[in-house]
Amino acid sequence: MLTQIPEIPLPKEARHLDERLPIRNTGDELDQLSDAMNSMMDRIADYISKNHRLLANSAHELRTPLAALRSTAEVALASERSSDEYQRTILSIIGECKNLELLVNQLLLLAETENVAPRSLPAVDLGELVSNACSMFEAVAEIRETQLDVCIDEAVYVHGNRMHFRQLINNLIDNALKFTPSGGRVSVELSVDRAGKQCRLRVADSGVGIAPTEMEKLFERFYRGDPKRRQAAPTRGTGLGLSVCKAVVESHGGTIEVSSEPSEGTCFTVILPLAANSPVDSQPSESIAATCT
């Protein structure tokens, strides 16, 4: 569960964002202008509040591993130690640095998604990215004795940032494998709805599932969920993975939904608009080609 973050006051320039222009309900131009100004202030206040919370949460999350790095180094230097002890200490510091690097990269990705204009970006073959990701995770699934089923429609093109899509796909598959016990199953499906000019990426698992009380908080930044659920995962997460997924999807004009039942598994469904004039759009609906394994 996310720990309590100390309240950090807003700067004085942003402490009166709750003030709004009065509406007289006359319907005239002044009321229309006041309503437009109030709507704009609502959006500005929401943006500043979200960024302020992200800054406070990020500082809190960075402070803990930095303190651990410093104390580990100070203890190692406090007295003479053997080369093996120094080696273990350095390996521990490297491991913590990797966690910090992951956290910083995810924070940077969240910042990047706010400036994405997907239609101005080139078309990306989403099927290729999904196929590559599944190939990469085959070894992980084999080690975990988890069956990985893949079914991908060919030539699924969407406008957007290739690296962001790769992060989205990797996060969803990694989560599915992480929370699926040995002997379970993870399925990855990419399909096309030509009538709706959209594609659907579905990542489902037969894992531990998610409690109903957690569902509404699942995409919150730094939310790590129920400790009992986290016991199923062998590695420590940053609490940013799913919020990164949501930010990537929404910045590309799509939606992401989740359905889950405790002890029965979880399914994430991503819907993205197809790229205009892509090879997918030019093919008749009866000739959908798919690769399933």
C-alpha positions in Angstrom: 0.0 0.0 0.0 1.2 3.5 -0.8 2.7 5.1 2.3 1.5 8.5 3.5 3.3 11.3 1.6 4.0 14.4 3.7 1.9 17.3 2.5 4.0 19.9 0.5 2.3 23.3 0.2 1.7 24.7 -3.2 3.7 27.8 -4.2 2.0 31.0 -3.4 1.3 31.7 -7.1 -0.9 28.6 -7.2 -2.8 28.9 -3.8 -5.9 30.5 -5.1 -6.8 28.2 -8.0 -10.1 27.4 -6.5 -11.4 30.9 -7.1 -14.0 31.2 -10.0 -15.9 33.9 -11.7 -19.6 34.2 -10.6 -22.3 33.0 -13.0 -25.4 35.2 -13.0 -27.5 32.7 -15.0 -28.6 35.4 -17.5 -27.2 33.5 -20.5 -25.6 36.6 -21.9 -22.1 37.0 -23.3 -20.6 37.8 -19.9 -22.0 34.5 -18.5 -20.6 32.6 -21.4 -17.2 34.2 -21.0 -17.2 33.5 -17.2 -18.2 29.9 -17.9 -15.3 29.5 -20.4 -12.8 31.1 -18.0 -14.0 28.8 -15.2 -13.6 25.7 -17.3 -10.1 26.8 -18.3 -9.3 27.4 -14.6 -10.6 23.9 -13.7 -8.2 22.4 -16.3 -5.3 24.4 -15.1 -5.9 23.6 -11.4 -6.2 19.9 -12.2 -3.0 19.9 -14.2 -1.1 21.8 -11.5 -2.5 19.5 -8.7 -1.5 16.3 -10.6 2.0 17.6 -11.3 2.4 18.7 -7.7 1.4 15.3 -6.4 3.7 13.6 -8.9 6.6 15.8 -7.7 5.9 15.0 -4.0 5.5 11.3 -4.6 8.6 11.2 -6.8 10.7 12.9 -4.1 9.4 10.4 -1.5 10.2 7.4 -3.7 13.7 8.6 -4.6 14.6 9.5 -1.1 14.3 5.9 0.3 16.7 4.2 -2.2 19.2 7.1 -2.0 19.3 6.8 1.8 19.9 3.1 1.4 22.7 3.7 -1.0 24.4 6.2 1.3 24.1 4.1 4.4 25.4 1.0 2.6 28.4 2.9 1.4 29.0 4.5 4.8 28.9 1.1 6.6 31.3 -0.4 4.0 33.8 2.4 4.7 33.4 2.4 8.5 35.9 -0.5 9.0 38.3 -2.7 7.1 36.6 -5.5 5.2 37.5 -8.4 3.0 37.4 -8.2 -0.8 34.4 -10.5 -0.8 32.5 -8.2 1.5 33.3 -5.2 -0.6 32.2 -7.1 -3.7 28.9 -7.9 -2.1 28.4 -4.3 -1.1 29.2 -3.0 -4.6 26.7 -5.6 -6.1 24.1 -4.4 -3.7 24.7 -0.8 -4.7 24.5 -1.7 -8.4 21.2 -3.4 -7.9 19.7 -0.4 -6.1 21.1 1.9 -8.9 19.2 -0.3 -11.4 16.0 0.2 -9.5 16.6 4.0 -9.4 17.4 4.0 -13.1 14.1 2.2 -13.8 12.2 4.7 -11.7 13.8 7.7 -13.3 13.2 6.3 -16.8 9.5 5.7 -16.1 9.1 9.2 -14.7 10.7 10.6 -17.9 8.3 8.5 -20.0 5.4 9.9 -18.1 6.6 13.4 -18.8 7.1 12.6 -22.5 3.5 11.3 -23.0 2.1 14.7 -22.1 3.7 16.1 -25.3 2.7 13.4 -27.7 0.8 14.4 -30.9 0.2 10.9 -32.3 -1.2 11.9 -35.7 2.1 13.8 -36.4 4.1 10.7 -35.7 4.8 7.9 -38.3 2.7 4.7 -38.5 4.1 1.9 -36.3 3.6 -1.8 -37.0 2.1 -2.8 -33.6 1.9 -6.4 -34.6 5.7 -6.5 -35.0 6.2 -4.9 -31.6 3.8 -7.4 -29.9 5.5 -10.3 -31.7 9.0 -9.2 -30.7 7.9 -8.6 -27.1 6.3 -12.1 -26.9 9.5 -13.7 -28.3 11.6 -11.8 -25.7 9.3 -13.1 -22.8 9.2 -16.7 -24.1 12.3 -17.6 -22.0 10.7 -16.0 -18.9 7.5 -18.0 -19.4 9.5 -21.2 -19.8 11.5 -20.6 -16.6 8.2 -19.9 -14.8 6.6 -22.9 -16.4 3.8 -20.7 -17.7 2.2 -21.3 -21.1 2.4 -18.2 -23.3 -0.3 -18.1 -26.1 0.1 -15.5 -28.8 -2.4 -14.6 -31.6 -1.6 -11.5 -33.8 -3.4 -10.1 -36.8 -0.9 -9.1 -39.5 -0.1 -5.5 -40.5 -1.7 -3.6 -37.6 -0.5 0.0 -38.0 -1.1 2.8 -35.5 0.4 6.3 -35.3 2.6 7.0 -32.4 5.9 6.6 -30.6 7.5 3.2 -31.1 9.4 3.3 -27.8 6.3 4.2 -25.9 4.3 1.3 -27.4 7.2 -1.1 -26.7 7.1 0.0 -23.0 3.3 -0.5 -22.9 3.4 -4.0 -24.3 6.4 -5.0 -22.2 4.7 -3.7 -19.0 1.5 -5.6 -19.6 3.2 -8.9 -20.5 5.7 -8.6 -17.7 2.8 -8.0 -15.2 0.8 -11.0 -16.5 3.8 -13.3 -16.1 4.8 -11.8 -12.7 1.4 -12.5 -11.1 0.7 -15.9 -12.7 1.9 -18.9 -10.7 3.7 -21.9 -12.2 1.5 -24.0 -14.4 -0.7 -21.0 -15.4 -1.4 -19.4 -18.7 -0.9 -16.0 -20.3 -2.5 -15.1 -23.6 -1.6 -12.1 -25.8 -4.0 -11.2 -28.6 -3.8 -8.4 -31.1 -6.9 -8.0 -33.4 -8.4 -5.5 -35.8 -11.8 -4.0 -36.0 -11.9 -2.4 -39.4 -15.4 -1.2 -39.1 -14.5 0.8 -36.1 -11.0 1.7 -37.5 -9.3 0.5 -34.3 -7.2 -2.4 -33.0 -7.5 -4.3 -29.7 -4.6 -5.6 -27.7 -5.6 -8.1 -25.0 -3.3 -9.5 -22.4 -4.9 -12.0 -20.1 -3.6 -14.3 -17.4 -4.8 -17.0 -15.0 -3.0 -15.5 -12.1 -3.9 -14.3 -8.6 -6.3 -11.7 -9.8 -7.1 -8.3 -8.3 -9.6 -7.5 -5.5 -12.5 -5.2 -6.4 -11.3 -2.6 -3.8 -8.1 -2.2 -5.7 -9.5 -1.8 -9.2 -10.2 2.0 -9.0 -6.6 2.7 -7.7 -4.8 0.4 -10.1 -3.6 3.1 -12.5 -2.6 5.6 -9.8 1.0 6.6 -9.8 3.1 4.8 -7.2 0.2 2.5 -6.1 1.6 -0.9 -5.4 -1.6 -2.7 -4.4 -2.4 -5.2 -1.6 0.8 -6.6 0.1 -0.8 -10.1 -0.3 -0.9 -9.7 -4.1 2.7 -8.3 -4.1 3.9 -11.6 -2.5 3.1 -13.3 -5.8 5.7 -11.1 -7.6 9.4 -12.1 -7.0 10.7 -8.6 -7.8 10.0 -5.1 -6.4 8.1 -2.8 -8.7 8.2 1.0 -8.8 4.4 1.4 -8.7 4.5 3.3 -12.0 4.1 0.5 -14.5 0.4 0.6 -15.0 0.2 4.4 -14.8 2.8 4.5 -17.6 0.6 2.1 -19.6 -2.4 4.4 -19.1 -0.5 7.5 -20.0 0.9 6.0 -23.2 -2.5 4.7 -24.3 -4.4 7.9 -23.6 -1.7 10.1 -25.2 -2.3 8.1 -28.4 -6.0 8.6 -28.4 -6.8 5.1 -27.0 -8.4 3.5 -23.9 -7.2 0.8 -21.4 -9.6 -1.3 -19.3 -9.1 -4.1 -16.8 -11.3 -6.9 -15.7 -10.3 -9.3 -12.9 -11.5 -11.8 -10.4 -9.4 -12.8 -7.3 -7.8 -16.2 -7.9 -9.1 -16.4 -11.4 -6.9 -14.0 -13.4 -6.8 -10.6 -14.9 -7.3 -9.2 -18.4 -6.1 -5.8 -19.7 -7.6 -4.6 -22.9 -6.1 -1.7 -24.9 -8.0 -0.1 -27.8 -6.1 2.2 -30.2 -7.1 4.0 -33.4 -5.7 2.5 -36.6 -3.3 4.6 -38.7 -5.0 6.4 -41.6 -4.4 4.7 -45.0 -2.5 1.9 -43.3 -2.1 -1.5 -45.0 -4.8 -2.7 -42.5 -7.3 -0.2 -43.8 -6.8 -1.2 -47.4 -7.4 -5.0 -46.8 -11.0 -6.5 -47.1 -12.3 -7.7 -43.8 -12.6 -11.3 -44.9 -8.8 -11.5 -45.5 -7.6 -10.9 -42.0 -4.4 -12.8 -41.5 -3.4 -13.9 -38.1 -0.4 -15.6 -36.5 -1.3 -17.8 -33.5 0.9 -19.9 -31.4 
